[in-house]
Amino acid sequence: MLKVLLASTVLTMSMAGMAQAAGDAAAGEAKSAVCAACHGKDGIALVPIYPNLRNQNAAYLEGALKAYREGQRTGGNAAIMSPMAKNLSDQDIADLAAYYSSME
C-alpha cells in the first residue's frame, strides 16, 4: 500500500510540474516579434533556409531552442539562433513553443 501511495504522490507531483511548465500561447505571440523577422509573422519562413515554425511540435521547438541556448546545437543556423536563444528563459521558450504549435 505504501508503494502505491508513494507512486501516486510522485505521479501527481510530476503532473503538477508539467502543468506549470506548459507554455502560454498568448504570451508566446507577444514574444514572437523577433522570431517573425526570419520565420514570418504567420510562422511561415520568409527565406527557404529558415524553417517554418507554424504548427510545429511544441516539444521539438522547446528542445531545439534550449539546445541553441545551451550551445548544444552548432550546425546549420546555430550562429544566428544561439545568440537569439541565449536570453530566453524556460518560460519564454515554453510560451513560444505553445504559440507556434497552436497555429493552424
LUMVEXMI-965865 format. One record per residue: residue in one letter; x, y, z of N, C-alpha, C, O in turn. Coordinates in steps of 0.2 Angstrom, whole numbers, plus 5000, padded with zeros to 4 digits. Layout:
REM residues N
AXYZXYZXYZXYZ ...
END
This chain:
REM residues 104
M500449945000500050005000500450065000500350114997 L501050065004501450125004501750134997501850194995 K501950084994502250094987501750124982501950174978 V501150104983500550134978500450214980500450254976 L500450224987500350294989500950334987500850394984 L501550314987502150344985502150354978502350414975 A502050304974501950314967501450364964501550404960 S500850364968500350414966500550484968500450534964 T500950494973501150554975501650584970501650644968 V502150544968502650564963502350574957502550624954 L501850534954501450554948501150614949501150654944 T500750634954500450694955500850754955500750804952 M501450744958501950804958502250814951502350874949 S502350764948502650764941502150804936502350844932 M501450784937500950814933500950884934500750924930 A500950904941500950974943501451014940501451074938 G502050984940502651014937502551024929502751074927 M502250974926502150984919501651034917501751074913 A501151044921500651094920500951164921500751214917 Q501351174926501651234927502151254922502251314920 A502451204919502951224914502651234907503051254902 A502051214906501751224900501751304898501651344902 G501751314891501851374889501151414888500651374887 D501151474887500551514886500651544879501051584878 A500151524875500251544868500151614867500451644862 A499751654871499651724870500251754872500451804869 A500551734877501251764879501751754874502151794873 G501751694871502151674866502151724860502551744856 E501451734858501351784852501651854854501951884849 A501651874860501851944862502651944861502951994860 K502951884862503651874862503951854855504551854855 S503551844851503751824844503951874839504151854833 A503951934841504151984836504851974833504951984827 V505351964837506051954835506051884830506351894825 C505651834832505651774828505351784821505651754816 A504851834820504551844814505051874809504851864803 A505551904811506051934806506251884801506351894795 C506351824803506651764799506051714798506051684792 H505651694803505151644802504451664800504051624800 G504451734799503751754797503251764802503251734807 K502851824801502351834806501851774807501651764813 D501751744802501251684802501651614803501351564803 G502251624805502651564806502951524800503151474800 I502751554794503051534788503651574786503651634785 A504251534786504851574784504851614778504551594773 L505151674779505251714773505751694768505751714762 V506251664770506851634766506851564767506851534772 P506951524761506951454762507451424767507351364769 I508051454768508551424773508251424780508551394784 Y507751464782507451464789506851414789506451414784 P506851374794506251334795505551364797505551414800 N505051334794504351354796504251334803504451274805 L503951374807503851364814503051344815502851314820 R502651374811501951364811501751284812501951244808 N501351274817501051204819501651154820501551094819 Q502251174822502751134823502651104830502351134834 N502951044832502851014838503151054844503751074843 A502751064849502951104854503651074858504051114859 A503651014859504150984862504850994858505351004861 Y504750984852505350994847505551064847506151074848 L505151114847505351184847505651204854506151234854 E505351174859505751184866506451154866506851184868 G506451094864507151064864507651094860508251104861 A507451124854507851154849508051224852508651234852 L507651264855507851324857508251314863508751354864 K508151264868508551254873509251234871509751254874 A509251194866509951164863510351224860510951234861 Y510051274857510351334854510551374860511151394860 R510151384865510351424871510951394875511351434877 E510951334875511551304879512151284875512651264877 G512151304868512651294864512751224862513351204859 Q512251184862512251114860512151104853512351044850 R511851144850511751144843512251194840512251254841 T512651164835513151204832513151214825513551254822 G512751174821512751174814512151214811511851244815 G512151214805511551254802511551324804512051364802 N510951344806510851414808511051434815510851484818 A511451394818511651404825512051474827511951504832 A512351494822512751564823512251614823512351664827 I511651604820511051654821510651644827510451684831 M510451574828510051554833510251564840509951574845 S510851544841511151534848511151604852510951604857 P511351654848511351724852510551744853510451774858 M510151724848509451744849509151704855508751734859 A509351644856509051604862509351614868509151594873 K509951644868510351654874510051684880510151664886 N509651734879509251774884508551744886508251774889 L508351694882507651664883507651624890508151584891 S507151634894507051594900506751524898506451524892 D506651474902506251414900505551434899505251404895 Q505251484903504551504902504551544895504051524891 D504951584893504951614886504951564881504551564876 I505351514882505451454877504751414877504451404871 A504451404882503851364883503251404879502851384876 D503251474881502751514878502851514870502351514867 L503451524868503551524860503351464857502951464852 A503551404860503351344858502551334858502251304853 A502251354863501551354863501151394858500751364855 Y501451454857501151494851501251464845500751454841 Y501851444843501951414836501651354835501351334829 S501651304840501251244839500551244839500151204836 S500251304841499551314841499251344835498651344833 M499751364830499551394824499251344819499551284818 E498651354816498451304812498651324805498451284800 
END
